[in-house]
Amino acid sequence: MAFEAITVEKRESAGLITLDRPEKLNALSNTLANELDSAVTGFEQDDEVKAIIITGVGEKAFSAGGDIHEMSGLSEAELKERSVRRVAQFWHWATCKKPTIAAINGLAYGGGALLSSVFDMRIGCERSSFRFLGATYGRVNSTWTLPLIVGLPVAKELLFTARVVDAEDAFRIGLLNKLVPAAELMKASFDMVKLIAGNDARVVPGIKDILNRSVGMGFSEMYENEMHTVAASLKAPHPSESFAGFLKRTGKH
């Protein structure tokens, strides 16, 4: 499938999606969002892909957010339709069956900050920065993602103030899982995929599903959620299979 606003590549065990609108700082136009949704779906269905990396082209921006020029030309009905579709897309990206890694190559502002927060992990560099801008233009977003990443008090601060969060601060508060030099950003992202791909391809998505469904549950409910899922669909293989390599190395059969 040919794309206009993104590029897509399969490399080893990773599916790589690059937001490719450098002249608009990779703003989320309808075309880009729809193509991103299609690409994520494609990689979800590809058994060779163990995790998905999302990044932006260029050195300035991961994504500057929604395409304001595009939105300003829409009617009220078109804006409503766009909003309904985008909400469904953000939910899809957050609950994608495969692990997702955002490689934050530059600024992630507004809708770009929300986009970064729906993915499972974020790896950044010295160019990375975030602004959760909803309050500045009368919109509400990221309330369902950001507290799960940085905790409620810090999420309140970032959403109330809409301040810039630079790379070091983002790493300190947990908004970035890793902070590496810009030249190593993609290598660090692919290294993360390699670690994921070295594990049971059935269990990793199962763990993600358990964690996502546990959000909002009480402690005992979280326990029951894990026990039920393991019994229903994630039954562990026999130890002779799980630890075959160890048994072979130690001479135990």
N, C-alpha and C positions, 0 to 999 in steps of 0.2 A: 504494500500500500504506500502510495506517495503522500508525503506530508508537506505542508507549506510553512508551518510555524514551529515545528520541532524537527529534530533529527533522532533517529532510532538506530541502535546498534546492539548486536549480541556479541559479547566478548567473554569467552570461557563460560563461567556459570552465571554471568551477570547480564541483565538487560539494562542498557543505558539509554535514558531519555534526556535529550538536551533541549531546553527551551531556546528557540532560535529566532528572536526578534531583537537583535542588538540595537537597532535604530530606535526602538521603543522601550529599551531597558527590560526586554522580555516580559512586557506587560501582558496580562491575561485577557487577551481578546477572546471572542467566542470561538474563533477558529482554533486558537492555541488550546483552549480548555477542552474543546471537543476532541482534538487530536490527542491530547494528553490522556484523556479518558479511554480512547480507543487503544492507545499504545499500552497503557497499564493492563487493560483487559487482555490484549494479545499476549503479554508476558505472563499474566496469571495462568493462561491456558497452555503455556509452553513448558513441558516437563524438564527441558534442559536449563531453564532459567531458575536459579535458586533464590535470587534476590534482585531487586530493582534499584538502580541508582538514578536519581533525578538531579540535574544540574542546569546551569544557565550558560549560554555562550558569552564569551568576552570576560573582561576583568572588572566591569563596573557593577553588574547586577545579576543576582539569582533571579529575582523578579521584583519590579517596582510596583506590583499590584494590579488592580483592574485597569483596563484601557479606558481612561476618562474620556478621551475624544470619541471613542466608539459609543460609550454609554450616553454621552450628552446628546447624541443624535437619535436616540431611541424614544418611542412614544411610551406612555405610562403602561400600556398593555404589553409592549415589547420588553420593558424593564422588568415587569412582573414575571413574564415567561422566562426571561434570562435568569432571574433570581431563583426561581423554582428549580430550573435545570442545574444551576451552579451549586445549590445546596445539595442536591442529589450527587453531583460529581465529587464534591468535597467528602461526603460520607463514603462514597466508593473508594476514594484514595486512602481514607483513614482505615478502612476495613479490608483493603486489598489482601488477598490470601497469602501473598508472598511478602517477606520482609522488605521494607523500603528504607532507602538511605538517601537523604538530601545532602548533596555536596554543595555547600553554600559558598559559591565563588565570588560573591559580592553582596550588595545590599539586598535585603528582603524586607520590603516595606508594605504596609497596608495589606492588601490581599496576598501579596507575596510572603509576608510574615505568617499569615494564616496558612497559606499553602505549605510553608516549611514545617509548620507545627502539626500538620496532619500525618506526616510521615513518621516512621518508627524511630529513626535515628537521624541526627544531624552532625555532619563533620564540617568544620569551618577552617578558615585561614585568616591571616591578618586583614584581609579585605572584607571579611564578613561583618555585617551589621544588621540590626533588626529595628523596626518600629511598628508597633501595633497601633495603627492610626485611626481605628474606627471612631473613637470619641471626638476626634478633631473635625470630622465631616458628617456627624450625626448618624453613624451606623454602629451596629453591634455585631461583633464577631470574635472568635477565638476564646469565648468563655468556656467552651466545652473541651478545648484542647490544651490551652496554656496551663491551667492549674494542675493538670496531670503531669506536666513536664517540670515546672519550676515551683510548684506548691501554691496554695491559695494567697498568702500575703504578697508574694512577689508578683504573681499574676495580677492581683489588684493594682499594685504599683504600676506595672507596665501598661495595663489597660486604662487606668485613670489618667496617667500623665502623658502617654504616647511618646515617651522620651526615646532617644536613640540608645540602643544597647550595642556597644562595640564588641569586638571579638573576645577580648579577655574577660569582659564582664559576662558575656553570654556563656562562656565556658565555666566561669565561677559559679553562676546560678543554675547550671545544668541545662541551659538551652542548647548548648553544643555538647555532644558526647565526647568529641575530640577536637583539638585545635592544633593544626599543623601548618608549616610554611606553605604558601600558595603553590609553590612548585611541586609539593608532595600531596596536594589535595586529592587528585584522582587516584594516585597510587594507594593512599590510605583508604579510600572508598572501596577500591577493588580488593585490597587486602582484607577488608571487613567481609566482603562477599565470599572470599576464599574460606575464611573461618566458618562462615555460615554453611557454605556448600560442603564442608567436611563432615557435617553432622547428618543425622537421619532426615532425609527429605520429607518423610511423612510426619515426623514429630515436630519439626520447627514450625510449620504452619499451624499445627495443633496447639502448640504453646502460645502462639500469637492469638489464636481464637480464644483460648482459655483466659488469657490476660485481658483481652478486650471485653469479654463477657463478664469478667469479675469487677469491672469498674462500677462503683456504687453499691457493691454487695457488702454485707457484713462479713466478719472473719470466718464464722462457721459456714456461711454460704459460699465463700471462696473455696474453702476446703471441699465442700460437697460438689462444687462445680468441677474441680480438678478430678476428684474421685469418679464422678459420673462420666466425664469425658474419657478418662483413661479406660474405664470399664466398657464404655460403649464403642469407642472408635480408635483408641490409641493403646491397645494392649501391647505390652512390651514383648519382644521376641525372647526366646529361650536364651539363658546366659551363654550357652555354647555357641550361639550365633552372635550375640551382642559383643562378646569378648573373645571372638575367634582369634584376632590378632595377638592379644595378650597370651592366650593359651598356647598359641603356636610358638611365641617367643620364649615362653617359660617351660616348654616341653610338656605341658599338661593337656591331655586330650580326653 
